[in-house]
Amino acid sequence: MLKQSALLLLASLFMGLALSESTLQILFKINPGFIIKKRAGGNHPADLVRASNTLDYELTPDFTGRDVNPQGDFDVAVQINQYGFRDFDRGYDPNAFHIMAIGDSIMYGEGVELEQSFLALVEKRIQETFNPAVQIIKAGVPGYSEKQAVDLLESRYDLFKPEIVILGVTPPESWRNVTGYRNEQGFVVDSRLDKQYFRFEDRLFASNSPNRILAYIETWTEAHFLLPTFIRQRRKFLAEKFSRKGEGIAIPPEESQMSFDELEPIFKQLDRFIDLGKMLGFTPVILLKGYSEADGKTISDYAANKGIPALDLAPLFKVGGGKVLYAFPHDGHWNASTHRLVAEILYNFLVTQKMSPPS
């Protein structure tokens, strides 16, 4: 009798789980945003990046796919050209005036179509204004630190021999120069996270469990069923709701300033970048993409002492209370309108600094 009751309980539990999963699958088909699947690797498709002999990782040449934000912020095409850059599929004219732009996902143009990215817009403006043969080599790679960007410049410089190189710098993420991002089974992941990764078809899942078998079971379940994800998200929602109860209106914190020691990894790479410019004969330019005016001034002053032009975008992003208005609702990358603003600012900066190409 006890055995029959246990079997009946197990059968009821199984049927309840199956019914819950079936219901979630139907709701998910009606509204895919109903459940955000837990996955690693950010917004990028599988195999966008690959291992490299000279770099920590690189974009896969001739790759096509889509960058998709799981919360619906964007769904854009990604096409990597033969050189391993998210750039137009074209040959590079050795006689043309070349500007090379290196850096992270902002320089890569994550979240917008290639033609909407600020580098593509600046290139178009320069071609229309000065010289149609000018080419901007768009060499941004998601997750790259300043160190990795300069590594890429060293390894690819001889292919293009650019006259100007623009290095995108993100002060708040100076740590990436010490412990940055890496390639994990074709995806970009944070090296600081102590996780185990498993790839199921074209998606990467991560587990905090130190046990390999338990981690596999957890990620396999997350990959193939919606119920575990739904339970986890509801639990997180309730925890956040109750933790906020009675807190009142949040007051934006004052802008914090990073110390010289915290910024030191960036200064080290800026010195290396400047030395490369002297050795190879290109003009180095620094594009500051952080939101802190204090940090931007520190780095701008450092660059000025070295005789290097630096464009700080922090004032563009500052409004009352230090709120950032120019990113996507759920994702920290720039939206299309911000790319247009930055394109205008960068174009004017190049002209006023007398770095515009010859007519």
N, C-alpha and C positions, 0 to 999 in steps of 0.2 A: 504493500500500500504506500509506504514511504517512497519507494523507488518510483512508483507510478506518479506520485505527486511531484517529485523532483523533475521527472521527464516532462510532465505537463507544464511545469513552471518554465523549464528551459525552452519548450516549444512556444509558449506564449511570449517569452522574452525575444526569441528569434523572430517571431511573426511581427512583434511590435517594432523591432529594429528594421526589419525589411519594409514594413509599411511606412515608417518614418523616412527611410532612405528613398523609397519610391516617390513619396510626396515631395521631398526636397529636390529630387531630380526633375520632377514636373515643374516646380516653381523656378528652378534654375534655368530651364529651357525658356520659360516665359520671360523671366527677367534675370539675365546672367549676372547682373550686379548685386543680386540678392545675397550671394555668398562670394567672398573674396578668397580664392584658393590660396592656401599657404604654400609658397614656393620660394626658392632661392634664386639668385641670379638677376634680380631686378626686372626691368622692363624688356630685357633683350631676348631675342630668339636663340634657340640652341645653336651652338657652333659659330656664333658671330665672332668669337675669338678663338685663337689656337695657340699652341706652344710655339716658342721661337728659340733659335739658337743664340741670338744676341740680345733679346729683350725678355722681360718677365712674361709677357704675352703680347700678341698683336692681333689686329683685325684680319679676318680670313679673306684673302684676295678673291675677287669675283663672287662674293657672297651676295645673295638676295634674301630678304625676309621682311619682317615687320617688327618694329618696337611698339609694344602694346602695354599701356598702363592698366593693371587689373581693376583699378577703381574708375576707369572710364575717362581719364583725363586726355588721353590721346591714343591714336592707332595710326602710325605713319610708316611709310615704306622706307626700307633700308637697302641701299645698294652700295657695296664696297667695290672699288675699281681694281684694276690689275695690280696697282702698287700697294694695295692694302689700306686705302683711305676711303672714308665716306665722302666721296667727291664725284664730280661728273666723270663719266667714262670717256676719256679723251687722251690723246697723246700730249706730252709736255714738250713744248717747243724749246730747245736749248738756247735759242736766240731771243726768247721773250723775256720780259721783266717779271721775275718771280718773287712773290711774297709767300712765305711759309708760316702757317699758324699751327702751333702745337699746344697740347694741354689735355684736359679731361673731357667729361661728357658735355659740358657747356660748349666747348670748342668743337666737339663732334656734332652738336646740334640736336641733342636728344629731346624728343617731344614735338619737333616740327619737321615738316618736309624739307629736304635738302635745299630747295630753291627759296624757302622761307628763312633759312638760317642767316645770321648776321654776316657771316663770312661770304656767303654767296651773294648777298645784297650789296656788300661793299665791293666785291669783285665786279658786279654788274655796273655799279655806279662809276668805278674807276675806268672800266672799259668804255663806257659811254662818254666820259668826261675827258680822259687823257689819251688812252691807247687801247684799242680793241684786242691787242695781243697780250695784254697783261693777264697773268694767271695767279690766283691765290691757291696754294696747295693746302687743302684742309686736312690736317693730319691729327685732329683730336681723337682720343681713344677713351671710351668710358672707364672711369676709375683711375686714370693715370695721375700720378703725383708729378710735381715739377721735376723730380729726379728721373722718372720714367720718360717724361716728355723730352728731356735733354738727351737721355739715352737714345731715343728714337731719332732725334735730330742728328746725333753723331753717326748713327748707322745708315741714315738715308740722305745725308746732305749731298753727297757726290752725285746722286741721281738728278738733282734739280739745281744745285748751286744757287740758292735764293739770294737776292740782294738784301731783303729784309726778312727777319724772323720774329714773329709775335709769340711770346710765351704767355699763356693764360695762367694766372696765379690766384689761388684761393686760400687766403690767410687762415680762416678757421680750420682748414683741414691740413695744416702743416704736418700733422702726425703721419700723413700718408707717405712722407718721404722716409720714414723710419719703418713703419709697419703698414704697408699699403694694401692694395687689392691684387688678386692673383687669378689665374685661370683655374677653374675647377670643372673638368669634363665639358668644356666649351662654353662655360658661363663665367662671369666676373663676380667674385665673392670677396668679402672683407677678411683679410688674413688674421685680424685680431680675434675673430669669433672662434671659440673652441667647439666646433660642430662636426658632425659626421654627415657627409653628403651622399645622396643616392639619386641617380638619374633614371627616370621612368619615361620612356619614349623621348619626347622633346621638352621635358620639364625637369627641373632640379629641385629636390626637397632636402631639407636639413633637419637634423635632430640634435638636441642637447644631451641625449643619453650617452654615457660613456660606453655602454655595452653595445657591441656591434650588432648582435642579433635583435635586441630590443629596438635599437635605432632603425634597423631595416623594417621591422614590423610597423613601427610608428609611421615612417615615411611612406611605406607601401599602402597603408590604410588611408593616409592623407591623399595619396595620389589617385586612388581608385574609388573612394567613397566621399560623399558630401557631409554625412552625419558627424564625423569627428570634427571637421572644420566648423560646422554650424554650432556645435556644443562649445568649442573653444572660443568662438567669436561672441556668443551670447554671454559666456562667463566673463570674458574680458569687458564687454559692454556694461554688465551689471556692476563689476568691480569698480570701473571708472565712474559710473553714475553715483554710487554710494560714496566714493572717496571725494567727489566734488560737492556733496550735499553740505550746505551751510557755509561754503567757502565765500560766497558773494561774488562780486565782480573782480576779476583778476586785473591787477595793475601791471602793465608791461614793465619788465625790469630795465634798469638803466643799462646802457651799452657798456659791455665789459671790454677791457683792453687786454690783449695778450702780452705777456712779458717778452723781453728780448730772447730769453732762453727758449720760450715756446716757439718763437718765430725763427730761431737759429737754423733749423733744417732748411727753411726756404732761403735764407741768406746764403747758405752754403751752395745751393743750386744756382742762385742768381750769379754768384761769383764764377761758377763753372760756365754758365751760359754766356756771361760777358767775356770770359777768356776765350771761349770758342769763337765768338764774334771777331775778336782781335786776330786770332790765328787763321780763321777761314775767310775773313773779309766781308762778313755780312753785318748789317746794322741790327743790333738787338733792340726789341721793344717789349715792354712789360705791360700786360693788360690785367689789372687787378679786378677780380670778380666777387670779392667779399662784400658783406653788407655793413662792416664796421668802418666808419670813417677814421677812427683812431688807428686801427691796424693798417688801413690803407695809407695814412699819412706816414706811419713808421717805415713802411716798405718804400713808399714814394721818395721819402727823404734819403733812404739808403741808396736807391737807384740814382737819385740826383747827385749824390756825392761821388758816384762812380761814373757820372756823365752819361747816364742811360735814360732815355725818355720813358715815362710811365704814365699810363692813363688809368685813373682810379674811378671806377663806376659806382662806388658806395653812395655818393650824393644822389645818384639817380634813384636809388632804391629807398631812400629815407623819406618817411612822412611822419606825421605826429605819432609819437610813441615808438618809433622805430619799426613800424609794421611793414612787412614786405608785401607789395601789391602785385608784383609782376611775375610771380610763379603760377603754376597750375594749382587748382584747389587742393589736391591731395599730394602732389608731387613737387619737389623743390626746383625743378628745372624751369627755364624761362619759357613763357608762351610766345606766340608769334608776334604780338604787339611789342613785347620787350625786345625781341630780335630786331625789329624795325628801328626802335629807338637807339639801340646799341650800334646798329649799322650806321646811322646818321652821325652819332657821336664819334665813332672810330674813323669814319671817312674824314670828318672835319679835323680830327686830331692829326691824321696823317698829312693833310694838306697844310695845316698851320705849323707843323713840325718840319715842313719842307721835305717830306719823305714820299711825296707823290711821284709816280713814275714819269719818265720823259714822254712827251707827246709823240 
